[in-house]
Amino acid sequence: MNRRSRESNRRDSQPQHARSHSGPTRRQFLLTGSTALTATAVGLTSGESVGAENAATAAPPDIDPGFIGPQYFDEKERQALMEVMEQGSPFRYWGPGRPEKVQRFEEGFARCMGTRFALGVTSGTAALDCAVAALGVGPGDEVIVPAYTWWSDYTCVVHSGALPVFAEIDRTLNIDPRDFERKISPRTKAVIAVHLLGGPCDMDPLMEVARRRGVRVVEDCAQCVGGSHHGRKLGAIGDVGIYSFQINKMMTSGEGGALVTNDPVLYERAVRFHDMGTIRSLFLDRMGGPAQVPTFAGENFRMNELTGAVLGAQLTKLDTMVAQLHRNGEAIYLGIQDLPGMRLRRRPDPEGDIGYSVFFETADRAARDRCIDGLRKRGVPASTLVGSVLLPVQESVIAKRTRHRDWPTFNSPEGRAIEYGPGCCPQTLAIFDRFVQVRVGPKYTPRINDYIIETIRDVHHAAEV
């Protein structure tokens, strides 16, 4: 999903390779026009449609996919927040009332994702930091990261003292399992499998390689919360899964994150890292045994009760959010898949795709730009791939700049030898240049879906993609 779609201006974060041709920033893209209406305000009934014969000339509806989670805010979130306020206990571990919102959210989230354990933290970035700490990643290790993803998948490795190694993405828009295997070295400790832009990675070959080569797997589900892969929820397949609840994500508390795992030792290490190396009795009770990990230096990534209250309420709606978004995404995919020459995003499990956007491939950058321009002129929310970053071509990555010049990540012989830049990800750069993204909203009506379908059909033909 527009992924670690995260907090900063996307135009500034795009490399020069993409910046001059990439259209609006993610923030601009989502907030285009203060008068844009959500799909529910357009007044379109389920029986209305726009046919191919008049799609090009019909006045377009005001199509605003919006932020997903806030569209489902109602009395449940309000009541949960009021309970925290009335008790006066916003800290999760103690207070004048009975703080239990975060604990209940963790228990519910673990059940939802099909894992033994869940841990609520302050952000998806914090969850990644906890994940690499749980796996014991550190100086001398390498972690393989997709070349197109959000900053946090890179920074969590750098901050651990380990070395990020970039792998190409493929037409799934996620990490290429073949290039992942090519990038494995004797120093490879883990891979971060990012389920980018609402679609799952090709997990079967990735897991086969990882298990055969002894590489631990972190699933980054920040942009695909609630997605699945052949019946298993994303995050429950690898060794550790992480999620983000920032406003761009499926369910949201504005900011927040979670980690899941089935391994009690990994869970204890993550718990300790998120709470300054300590572990409290509730987590020992949850693990059903004594501590197995000695105290070590950690961080403070504790989730508060206000965040836990909102997430607990949003969790009860997650299945509905995913079902409605997925339904609209599949309707659009179905409506354009028969176009001559249409090349859709490769999806290892279409049923597990949450439907955040529809993606199709053009011949080259020029065709992509013609197509995006044509779609946007007719009111369709189209763009290049937005919400993540072509990391290897970022100036700070090429320069290997860290918080301190003596930081261990790039001061080993291997760290000094590795070179970033366009040469390490040509396949990823080419894929970025060819793909069009069309945002999908959970509250789109059939008429909006039909309008998008017929407009894509017209523009796809006219743009000679």
ZAZAFI-99774 format. One record per residue (C-alpha): residue in one letter; z, y, x negated. Coordinates in Angstrom, 3 decimals, decimal comma. Example, Ala and Ser with C-alpha at 12.3 -4.5 7.8 and 13.67 -1.06 7.14 Angstrom:
// residues 2
node res A Z 7,800 Y -4,500 X -12,300
node res S Z 7,140 Y -1,060 X -13,670
//
This chain:
// residues 465
node res M Z 0,000 Y 0,000 X 0,000
node res N Z -0,468 Y 3,266 X -1,401
node res R Z 1,782 Y 2,106 X -3,873
node res R Z 4,390 Y 2,869 X -5,884
node res S Z 2,606 Y 5,180 X -3,967
node res R Z 5,362 Y 7,135 X -5,009
node res E Z 6,849 Y 10,519 X -5,418
node res S Z 4,533 Y 12,761 X -7,416
node res N Z 1,227 Y 14,506 X -6,884
node res R Z -1,552 Y 11,935 X -7,185
node res R Z -4,257 Y 14,221 X -8,514
node res D Z -2,076 Y 15,065 X -11,508
node res S Z -1,354 Y 11,377 X -12,082
node res Q Z -4,994 Y 10,237 X -12,006
node res P Z -6,765 Y 9,926 X -15,372
node res Q Z -9,686 Y 12,159 X -16,191
node res H Z -11,906 Y 9,116 X -15,670
node res A Z -11,101 Y 9,215 X -11,963
node res R Z -9,853 Y 12,742 X -11,362
node res S Z -13,133 Y 14,579 X -11,037
node res H Z -14,479 Y 12,055 X -8,540
node res S Z -11,387 Y 10,698 X -6,807
node res G Z -11,170 Y 13,118 X -3,878
node res P Z -7,821 Y 14,187 X -2,455
node res T Z -4,417 Y 13,321 X -3,797
node res R Z -2,460 Y 10,793 X -1,775
node res R Z -0,211 Y 13,511 X -0,396
node res Q Z -3,209 Y 15,644 X 0,547
node res F Z -4,938 Y 12,616 X 2,025
node res L Z -2,005 Y 11,727 X 4,272
node res L Z -1,169 Y 15,266 X 5,240
node res T Z -4,702 Y 16,584 X 5,832
node res G Z -4,448 Y 19,282 X 8,446
node res S Z -1,144 Y 20,309 X 9,989
node res T Z -2,726 Y 19,932 X 13,411
node res A Z -3,740 Y 16,270 X 12,980
node res L Z -2,418 Y 14,074 X 15,741
node res T Z -1,076 Y 10,550 X 15,511
node res A Z -3,108 Y 7,893 X 17,243
node res T Z -0,639 Y 7,756 X 20,115
node res A Z -1,227 Y 11,451 X 20,819
node res V Z -4,988 Y 11,200 X 21,017
node res G Z -4,888 Y 9,934 X 24,597
node res L Z -7,305 Y 7,043 X 24,060
node res T Z -7,055 Y 4,102 X 26,418
node res S Z -7,565 Y 0,464 X 25,487
node res G Z -10,713 Y 0,308 X 27,609
node res E Z -12,536 Y 3,110 X 25,806
node res S Z -14,902 Y 2,579 X 22,919
node res V Z -17,552 Y 4,415 X 20,968
node res G Z -20,807 Y 2,502 X 20,712
node res A Z -23,151 Y 2,388 X 17,744
node res E Z -25,677 Y 4,531 X 19,562
node res N Z -23,417 Y 7,578 X 19,720
node res A Z -20,883 Y 7,094 X 16,920
node res A Z -22,610 Y 9,612 X 14,696
node res T Z -22,670 Y 12,357 X 17,303
node res A Z -19,534 Y 11,711 X 19,354
node res A Z -16,690 Y 14,126 X 18,658
node res P Z -14,323 Y 12,109 X 16,433
node res P Z -10,777 Y 11,532 X 17,585
node res D Z -8,041 Y 13,084 X 15,442
node res I Z -7,354 Y 10,094 X 13,223
node res D Z -4,054 Y 10,276 X 11,369
node res P Z -2,661 Y 6,929 X 10,151
node res G Z 0,662 Y 8,624 X 9,462
node res F Z 3,673 Y 7,254 X 7,630
node res I Z 4,402 Y 3,851 X 9,132
node res G Z 8,192 Y 3,489 X 9,225
node res P Z 8,975 Y 6,898 X 10,758
node res Q Z 6,627 Y 6,130 X 13,653
node res Y Z 9,165 Y 3,500 X 14,711
node res F Z 12,322 Y 5,604 X 14,380
node res D Z 14,302 Y 5,566 X 17,608
node res E Z 17,831 Y 5,260 X 18,918
node res K Z 18,559 Y 2,236 X 16,700
node res E Z 18,394 Y 4,274 X 13,486
node res R Z 20,256 Y 7,159 X 15,106
node res Q Z 23,052 Y 4,911 X 16,341
node res A Z 23,389 Y 3,122 X 13,004
node res L Z 23,681 Y 6,445 X 11,175
node res M Z 26,217 Y 7,762 X 13,681
node res E Z 28,397 Y 4,685 X 13,149
node res V Z 28,564 Y 5,480 X 9,434
node res M Z 29,280 Y 9,143 X 10,113
node res E Z 31,975 Y 8,411 X 12,682
node res Q Z 33,745 Y 5,980 X 10,375
node res G Z 33,491 Y 8,395 X 7,451
node res S Z 32,563 Y 5,583 X 5,051
node res P Z 29,210 Y 6,273 X 3,382
node res F Z 30,164 Y 4,332 X 0,203
node res R Z 29,350 Y 0,658 X 0,588
node res Y Z 32,501 Y -0,843 X -0,883
node res W Z 35,372 Y 1,089 X 0,665
node res G Z 36,360 Y 4,047 X 2,807
node res P Z 38,468 Y 4,908 X 5,851
node res G Z 36,316 Y 2,711 X 8,111
node res R Z 34,641 Y -0,666 X 7,630
node res P Z 31,556 Y -0,110 X 5,480
node res E Z 29,259 Y -3,086 X 6,001
node res K Z 25,777 Y -1,672 X 6,650
node res V Z 24,378 Y -2,490 X 3,194
node res Q Z 25,974 Y -5,939 X 3,207
node res R Z 24,469 Y -6,730 X 6,612
node res F Z 21,091 Y -5,391 X 5,548
node res E Z 21,115 Y -7,601 X 2,430
node res E Z 21,983 Y -10,671 X 4,465
node res G Z 19,287 Y -9,934 X 7,042
node res F Z 16,668 Y -9,108 X 4,419
node res A Z 17,295 Y -12,369 X 2,549
node res R Z 16,823 Y -14,311 X 5,794
node res C Z 13,651 Y -12,382 X 6,597
node res M Z 12,126 Y -13,028 X 3,166
node res G Z 13,246 Y -16,656 X 3,038
node res T Z 15,426 Y -16,342 X -0,067
node res R Z 19,041 Y -17,182 X -0,877
node res F Z 19,952 Y -13,728 X -2,136
node res A Z 19,060 Y -10,063 X -1,633
node res L Z 20,407 Y -6,946 X -3,300
node res G Z 20,032 Y -3,417 X -1,952
node res V Z 19,416 Y -0,699 X -4,558
node res T Z 18,416 Y 2,950 X -4,681
node res S Z 14,629 Y 2,593 X -5,099
node res G Z 11,818 Y 0,199 X -5,859
node res T Z 11,901 Y 1,475 X -9,425
node res A Z 15,591 Y 0,573 X -9,676
node res A Z 14,781 Y -2,862 X -8,286
node res L Z 12,211 Y -3,371 X -11,062
node res D Z 14,752 Y -2,307 X -13,682
node res C Z 17,199 Y -4,830 X -12,215
node res A Z 14,512 Y -7,533 X -12,201
node res V Z 13,633 Y -7,209 X -15,887
node res A Z 17,358 Y -7,029 X -16,729
node res A Z 17,942 Y -10,181 X -14,681
node res L Z 15,260 Y -11,994 X -16,689
node res G Z 16,751 Y -10,800 X -19,978
node res V Z 13,601 Y -8,956 X -21,020
node res G Z 14,121 Y -6,890 X -24,165
node res P Z 12,895 Y -5,930 X -27,648
node res G Z 10,443 Y -8,448 X -29,062
node res D Z 9,235 Y -9,535 X -25,621
node res E Z 5,964 Y -8,754 X -23,909
node res V Z 5,471 Y -8,298 X -20,173
node res I Z 1,997 Y -8,458 X -18,637
node res V Z 1,295 Y -5,687 X -16,113
node res P Z -1,862 Y -4,979 X -14,084
node res A Z -3,922 Y -2,087 X -15,430
node res Y Z -4,032 Y -0,480 X -11,971
node res T Z -0,568 Y -0,160 X -10,489
node res W Z 2,280 Y 2,322 X -10,208
node res W Z 4,136 Y 3,853 X -13,156
node res S Z 7,334 Y 1,914 X -12,502
node res D Z 5,770 Y -1,433 X -13,443
node res Y Z 5,090 Y 0,080 X -16,854
node res T Z 8,269 Y 2,113 X -17,313
node res C Z 10,617 Y -0,758 X -16,459
node res V Z 9,144 Y -2,661 X -19,410
node res V Z 9,278 Y 0,318 X -21,761
node res H Z 12,886 Y 1,089 X -20,816
node res S Z 13,888 Y -2,518 X -21,521
node res G Z 12,560 Y -2,137 X -25,077
node res A Z 9,806 Y -4,692 X -24,439
node res L Z 6,058 Y -4,175 X -24,830
node res P Z 3,736 Y -3,703 X -21,809
node res V Z 0,458 Y -5,619 X -22,074
node res F Z -2,213 Y -4,686 X -19,541
node res A Z -4,278 Y -7,251 X -17,661
node res E Z -7,393 Y -6,505 X -15,636
node res I Z -7,498 Y -6,461 X -11,860
node res D Z -10,225 Y -8,323 X -9,949
node res R Z -11,824 Y -7,847 X -6,535
node res T Z -8,509 Y -8,629 X -4,850
node res L Z -7,511 Y -5,243 X -6,366
node res N Z -4,597 Y -7,174 X -7,871
node res I Z -4,054 Y -8,824 X -11,241
node res D Z -6,827 Y -11,181 X -12,353
node res P Z -5,190 Y -14,602 X -12,972
node res R Z -7,804 Y -15,444 X -15,607
node res D Z -7,154 Y -12,287 X -17,597
node res F Z -3,408 Y -12,800 X -17,153
node res E Z -3,745 Y -16,126 X -18,965
node res R Z -5,922 Y -14,568 X -21,672
node res K Z -3,219 Y -11,960 X -22,351
node res I Z -0,375 Y -14,467 X -22,806
node res S Z 1,022 Y -14,638 X -26,331
node res P Z 4,032 Y -16,435 X -27,853
node res R Z 6,020 Y -13,265 X -27,095
node res T Z 5,166 Y -13,129 X -23,361
node res K Z 8,372 Y -13,262 X -21,313
node res A Z 7,148 Y -12,301 X -17,838
node res V Z 4,316 Y -11,052 X -15,677
node res I Z 4,620 Y -8,484 X -12,901
node res A Z 2,412 Y -9,651 X -10,038
node res V Z 1,872 Y -6,535 X -7,942
node res H Z 0,797 Y -7,042 X -4,323
node res L Z -1,119 Y -3,789 X -4,249
node res L Z -2,315 Y -1,738 X -1,291
node res G Z -1,103 Y -4,111 X 1,394
node res G Z -2,748 Y -7,290 X 0,092
node res P Z -1,230 Y -10,325 X -1,649
node res C Z -2,151 Y -11,428 X -5,144
node res D Z -4,019 Y -14,666 X -5,673
node res M Z -0,683 Y -16,407 X -6,164
node res D Z -1,753 Y -20,054 X -6,456
node res P Z -3,658 Y -19,753 X -9,753
node res L Z -1,236 Y -17,130 X -11,029
node res M Z 1,797 Y -19,361 X -10,439
node res E Z 0,018 Y -22,378 X -11,916
node res V Z -0,665 Y -20,456 X -15,133
node res A Z 2,840 Y -18,982 X -15,251
node res R Z 4,604 Y -22,319 X -14,792
node res R Z 2,323 Y -24,118 X -17,239
node res R Z 2,771 Y -21,411 X -19,888
node res G Z 6,498 Y -20,795 X -19,323
node res V Z 6,133 Y -17,196 X -18,095
node res R Z 8,593 Y -15,778 X -15,546
node res V Z 7,121 Y -14,062 X -12,481
node res V Z 8,285 Y -10,799 X -10,925
node res E Z 6,610 Y -10,080 X -7,583
node res D Z 6,295 Y -6,372 X -6,900
node res C Z 6,018 Y -6,186 X -3,105
node res A Z 6,600 Y -2,453 X -2,837
node res Q Z 3,226 Y -1,853 X -1,185
node res C Z 3,229 Y -5,044 X 0,831
node res V Z 6,669 Y -5,339 X 2,451
node res G Z 6,446 Y -8,050 X 5,097
node res G Z 3,255 Y -9,560 X 3,710
node res S Z 2,879 Y -13,260 X 3,030
node res H Z 0,846 Y -15,824 X 1,139
node res H Z -0,042 Y -19,009 X 2,992
node res G Z 3,075 Y -18,847 X 5,136
node res R Z 5,585 Y -17,764 X 2,476
node res K Z 6,858 Y -14,194 X 2,432
node res L Z 5,888 Y -12,224 X -0,622
node res G Z 8,780 Y -11,928 X -3,046
node res A Z 9,983 Y -15,474 X -2,417
node res I Z 7,259 Y -17,181 X -4,476
node res G Z 8,038 Y -16,032 X -8,019
node res D Z 11,352 Y -15,892 X -9,859
node res V Z 12,302 Y -12,434 X -8,546
node res G Z 10,814 Y -10,194 X -5,868
node res I Z 11,249 Y -6,448 X -5,480
node res Y Z 10,553 Y -4,014 X -2,626
node res S Z 10,445 Y -0,280 X -2,030
node res F Z 11,487 Y 1,610 X 1,104
node res Q Z 10,162 Y 5,019 X 0,110
node res I Z 8,419 Y 6,921 X 2,914
node res N Z 4,941 Y 5,617 X 2,008
node res K Z 6,035 Y 2,008 X 2,463
node res M Z 6,037 Y -0,273 X 5,511
node res M Z 9,699 Y 0,182 X 6,464
node res T Z 11,523 Y 3,201 X 5,132
node res S Z 14,806 Y 4,952 X 4,598
node res G Z 13,068 Y 7,780 X 2,739
node res E Z 14,000 Y 6,106 X -0,529
node res G Z 15,582 Y 2,763 X -1,347
node res G Z 14,770 Y -0,660 X -2,700
node res A Z 15,739 Y -4,312 X -2,726
node res L Z 15,569 Y -7,362 X -4,976
node res V Z 15,454 Y -10,997 X -3,866
node res T Z 15,757 Y -14,314 X -5,696
node res N Z 16,822 Y -17,907 X -5,184
node res D Z 18,418 Y -18,182 X -8,638
node res P Z 22,178 Y -17,450 X -8,707
node res V Z 22,208 Y -16,561 X -12,406
node res L Z 19,325 Y -14,116 X -12,045
node res Y Z 21,056 Y -12,695 X -9,003
node res E Z 24,328 Y -12,211 X -10,867
node res R Z 22,577 Y -10,471 X -13,747
node res A Z 20,776 Y -8,148 X -11,302
node res V Z 24,007 Y -7,426 X -9,421
node res R Z 25,848 Y -6,633 X -12,637
node res F Z 23,068 Y -4,408 X -13,935
node res H Z 22,967 Y -2,394 X -10,705
node res D Z 26,756 Y -1,799 X -10,802
node res M Z 27,558 Y -0,903 X -14,425
node res G Z 27,953 Y -4,495 X -15,523
node res T Z 30,644 Y -5,391 X -13,000
node res I Z 30,549 Y -7,871 X -10,140
node res R Z 32,566 Y -7,639 X -6,948
node res S Z 34,079 Y -10,431 X -4,905
node res L Z 31,538 Y -10,175 X -2,075
node res F Z 28,748 Y -11,212 X -4,471
node res L Z 30,788 Y -14,048 X -5,940
node res D Z 31,475 Y -15,249 X -2,402
node res R Z 27,775 Y -14,988 X -1,613
node res M Z 26,912 Y -17,091 X -4,682
node res G Z 29,608 Y -19,616 X -3,803
node res G Z 31,153 Y -19,965 X -7,229
node res P Z 32,732 Y -18,248 X -10,230
node res A Z 30,923 Y -15,728 X -12,394
node res Q Z 28,497 Y -17,259 X -14,881
node res V Z 27,492 Y -14,088 X -16,743
node res P Z 29,822 Y -12,016 X -18,953
node res T Z 30,129 Y -8,281 X -18,343
node res F Z 27,435 Y -6,162 X -20,012
node res A Z 26,324 Y -2,536 X -19,930
node res G Z 24,540 Y -1,695 X -16,699
node res E Z 23,407 Y 1,199 X -14,522
node res N Z 24,468 Y 2,656 X -11,168
node res F Z 21,805 Y 1,749 X -8,617
node res R Z 24,163 Y 1,073 X -5,683
node res M Z 22,743 Y 1,584 X -2,207
node res N Z 24,850 Y 3,724 X 0,141
node res E Z 25,779 Y 2,996 X 3,739
node res L Z 23,520 Y 5,675 X 5,225
node res T Z 20,507 Y 4,068 X 3,573
node res G Z 21,683 Y 0,614 X 4,582
node res A Z 22,126 Y 1,748 X 8,175
node res V Z 18,535 Y 2,983 X 8,481
node res L Z 17,133 Y -0,092 X 6,741
node res G Z 19,124 Y -2,436 X 8,937
node res A Z 17,572 Y -0,812 X 12,001
node res Q Z 14,072 Y -0,761 X 10,489
node res L Z 14,325 Y -4,431 X 9,539
node res T Z 14,582 Y -5,409 X 13,212
node res K Z 11,148 Y -3,805 X 13,722
node res L Z 9,393 Y -5,081 X 10,594
node res D Z 7,573 Y -7,939 X 12,301
node res T Z 6,283 Y -5,557 X 14,977
node res M Z 5,162 Y -2,996 X 12,392
node res V Z 3,288 Y -5,622 X 10,393
node res A Z 1,723 Y -7,222 X 13,474
node res Q Z 0,401 Y -3,936 X 14,833
node res L Z -0,907 Y -2,698 X 11,494
node res H Z -2,445 Y -6,083 X 10,693
node res R Z -4,129 Y -6,231 X 14,115
node res N Z -5,880 Y -2,907 X 13,565
node res G Z -6,888 Y -3,713 X 10,008
node res E Z -8,367 Y -7,064 X 11,052
node res A Z -10,268 Y -5,452 X 13,929
node res I Z -11,973 Y -3,075 X 11,505
node res Y Z -12,697 Y -5,799 X 8,944
node res L Z -14,194 Y -7,972 X 11,693
node res G Z -16,340 Y -5,092 X 12,912
node res I Z -17,988 Y -4,414 X 9,545
node res Q Z -18,124 Y -7,805 X 7,837
node res D Z -21,632 Y -8,645 X 9,112
node res L Z -23,246 Y -5,542 X 7,618
node res P Z -26,088 Y -6,466 X 5,253
node res G Z -24,841 Y -6,115 X 1,710
node res M Z -21,242 Y -5,447 X 2,779
node res R Z -18,800 Y -6,539 X 0,058
node res L Z -15,241 Y -6,518 X 1,343
node res R Z -12,085 Y -6,721 X -0,738
node res R Z -11,465 Y -10,353 X -1,652
node res R Z -8,320 Y -11,438 X 0,132
node res P Z -6,675 Y -14,725 X -0,947
node res D Z -4,889 Y -14,908 X 2,415
node res P Z -6,202 Y -12,522 X 5,088
node res E Z -3,373 Y -13,505 X 7,423
node res G Z -0,845 Y -12,358 X 4,839
node res D Z -2,485 Y -8,934 X 4,372
node res I Z -0,409 Y -6,307 X 6,185
node res G Z -3,509 Y -4,238 X 6,968
node res Y Z -2,493 Y -1,026 X 5,233
node res S Z -6,128 Y -0,160 X 4,531
node res V Z -9,619 Y -1,593 X 4,754
node res F Z -11,540 Y -1,804 X 1,472
node res F Z -15,185 Y -2,342 X 0,670
node res E Z -17,239 Y -2,208 X -2,495
node res T Z -20,309 Y -0,091 X -3,213
node res A Z -22,943 Y -0,347 X -5,921
node res D Z -21,529 Y 2,356 X -8,175
node res R Z -19,489 Y 5,551 X -8,297
node res A Z -22,256 Y 7,695 X -6,854
node res A Z -22,694 Y 5,408 X -3,843
node res R Z -18,914 Y 5,311 X -3,393
node res D Z -18,713 Y 9,092 X -3,362
node res R Z -21,611 Y 9,410 X -0,907
node res C Z -19,925 Y 6,941 X 1,394
node res I Z -16,517 Y 8,637 X 1,223
node res D Z -18,080 Y 12,028 X 1,833
node res G Z -19,964 Y 10,758 X 4,873
node res L Z -16,895 Y 9,100 X 6,350
node res R Z -14,634 Y 12,095 X 5,826
node res K Z -17,151 Y 14,474 X 7,390
node res R Z -16,860 Y 12,397 X 10,562
node res G Z -13,073 Y 12,332 X 10,530
node res V Z -12,489 Y 8,862 X 9,091
node res P Z -9,556 Y 8,784 X 6,583
node res A Z -11,515 Y 7,509 X 3,590
node res S Z -10,821 Y 7,887 X -0,125
node res T Z -11,045 Y 6,208 X -3,492
node res L Z -8,263 Y 3,794 X -4,339
node res V Z -5,204 Y 6,024 X -4,077
node res G Z -1,476 Y 5,616 X -4,528
node res S Z -1,444 Y 3,988 X -7,953
node res V Z -2,586 Y 4,874 X -11,448
node res L Z -5,110 Y 3,628 X -13,980
node res L Z -2,307 Y 3,324 X -16,484
node res P Z -4,057 Y 2,416 X -19,757
node res V Z -6,083 Y 5,652 X -19,733
node res Q Z -3,121 Y 7,965 X -19,132
node res E Z -2,515 Y 10,315 X -22,069
node res S Z 1,196 Y 9,499 X -22,318
node res V Z 0,456 Y 5,766 X -22,349
node res I Z -2,265 Y 6,063 X -24,997
node res A Z 0,161 Y 8,158 X -27,083
node res K Z 2,955 Y 5,580 X -26,489
node res R Z 5,327 Y 8,410 X -25,685
node res T Z 8,893 Y 7,335 X -24,786
node res R Z 12,231 Y 9,051 X -24,240
node res H Z 12,903 Y 9,068 X -27,997
node res R Z 10,641 Y 8,633 X -30,994
node res D Z 12,787 Y 5,758 X -32,283
node res W Z 12,746 Y 3,838 X -28,983
node res P Z 12,153 Y 0,171 X -29,892
node res T Z 9,221 Y -0,587 X -27,566
node res F Z 6,469 Y 0,719 X -29,826
node res N Z 8,256 Y 0,574 X -33,173
node res S Z 7,774 Y -3,126 X -33,834
node res P Z 4,653 Y -4,261 X -35,722
node res E Z 3,226 Y -5,524 X -32,435
node res G Z 4,067 Y -2,259 X -30,680
node res R Z 2,442 Y -0,180 X -33,395
node res A Z -0,627 Y -2,416 X -33,384
node res I Z -1,350 Y -2,458 X -29,668
node res E Z -3,947 Y 0,019 X -28,473
node res Y Z -4,286 Y 1,372 X -24,964
node res G Z -7,172 Y 3,325 X -23,497
node res P Z -10,400 Y 2,562 X -21,599
node res G Z -11,269 Y -0,267 X -23,976
node res C Z -8,446 Y -2,470 X -22,717
node res C Z -9,427 Y -2,385 X -19,031
node res P Z -13,212 Y -1,961 X -18,518
node res Q Z -13,265 Y -4,356 X -15,563
node res T Z -10,499 Y -2,420 X -13,809
node res L Z -12,221 Y 0,932 X -14,373
node res A Z -15,465 Y -0,428 X -12,964
node res I Z -13,745 Y -1,825 X -9,861
node res F Z -11,981 Y 1,481 X -9,290
node res D Z -15,320 Y 3,291 X -9,410
node res R Z -16,896 Y 1,093 X -6,738
node res F Z -14,285 Y 0,679 X -4,000
node res V Z -13,821 Y 2,729 X -0,845
node res Q Z -10,449 Y 2,751 X 0,944
node res V Z -10,106 Y 3,506 X 4,664
node res R Z -6,533 Y 3,966 X 5,860
node res V Z -5,305 Y 2,079 X 8,920
node res G Z -2,541 Y 3,208 X 11,266
node res P Z -0,191 Y 0,936 X 13,224
node res K Z -0,642 Y 3,018 X 16,375
node res Y Z -4,444 Y 3,157 X 16,343
node res T Z -6,001 Y 2,427 X 19,733
node res P Z -9,073 Y 0,219 X 20,264
node res R Z -11,189 Y 3,361 X 20,624
node res I Z -10,074 Y 4,626 X 17,226
node res N Z -10,812 Y 1,226 X 15,669
node res D Z -14,246 Y 1,197 X 17,325
node res Y Z -15,001 Y 4,709 X 16,121
node res I Z -14,058 Y 3,795 X 12,537
node res I Z -16,156 Y 0,614 X 12,710
node res E Z -19,277 Y 2,313 X 14,004
node res T Z -18,928 Y 5,225 X 11,604
node res I Z -18,592 Y 2,886 X 8,623
node res R Z -21,660 Y 1,001 X 9,835
node res D Z -23,703 Y 4,188 X 10,121
node res V Z -22,535 Y 5,696 X 6,840
node res H Z -22,803 Y 2,429 X 4,925
node res H Z -26,464 Y 2,207 X 5,918
node res A Z -27,223 Y 5,882 X 5,296
node res A Z -25,431 Y 5,995 X 1,931
node res E Z -27,496 Y 3,079 X 0,580
node res V Z -24,417 Y 1,547 X -0,948
//
